[in-house]
Amino acid sequence: MKTSKSLFLGLALLLATSAFAANKGSLTVQEPMTVNGTQLKPGDYKVQWDGNGPSVELSITQGKKVIA
């Protein structure tokens, strides 16, 4: 649970600091966690978001497969 809070805090910070940067990044999960009801296994993922403010839509992919 602590890792999930850290992940979301990190993503929020990433989104806030990248307002003028590209809308994608990478994420490394070191232990299993749940994001929006989907279990993420340890590994490397790509994140991409669209929009700004409270209407941001975030997708997490591994390879070509959308995970969450």
C-alpha positions in Angstrom: 0.0 0.0 0.0 2.9 2.4 0.8 4.3 1.7 -2.7 1.0 2.6 -4.3 1.0 6.0 -2.5 4.6 6.6 -3.5 3.7 5.7 -7.1 0.8 8.1 -7.3 2.8 10.9 -5.6 5.6 10.3 -8.1 3.2 10.4 -11.0 1.6 13.6 -9.7 5.0 15.2 -9.4 6.0 14.0 -12.9 2.8 15.4 -14.4 3.2 18.7 -12.6 6.8 19.2 -13.6 6.4 18.2 -17.1 3.7 20.6 -18.2 5.9 21.8 -21.0 7.6 18.4 -21.7 6.5 15.3 -23.6 3.5 13.4 -22.2 5.2 10.1 -21.7 7.7 8.5 -19.4 8.8 5.2 -17.9 8.1 3.5 -14.6 9.8 0.6 -12.8 7.7 -1.4 -10.4 9.8 -3.3 -7.8 7.0 -5.2 -6.1 3.5 -6.2 -7.1 0.9 -3.3 -6.9 -2.6 -2.6 -7.9 -3.4 0.4 -10.2 -7.1 1.1 -10.9 -8.0 -2.5 -10.0 -5.3 -4.0 -12.2 -2.4 -5.9 -10.7 1.0 -4.7 -11.9 3.9 -7.3 -11.7 7.4 -6.1 -11.0 9.0 -4.8 -14.2 9.4 -1.9 -16.5 6.4 0.0 -17.9 5.8 3.0 -20.1 3.3 5.7 -19.0 1.5 8.1 -21.3 -1.0 10.7 -20.4 -3.3 13.0 -22.2 -5.0 16.2 -20.9 -4.2 18.4 -18.0 -5.6 19.2 -14.5 -8.2 16.9 -13.1 -9.1 15.4 -16.5 -5.8 13.7 -17.2 -6.1 10.2 -18.7 -3.1 7.9 -17.9 -2.2 4.7 -19.6 0.4 2.2 -18.5 1.8 -0.2 -21.2 4.3 -3.0 -21.2 5.6 -3.7 -24.7 2.6 -3.1 -27.0 0.0 -4.3 -24.4 -2.0 -1.7 -22.4 -2.0 -2.8 -18.8 -3.9 -0.1 -17.1 
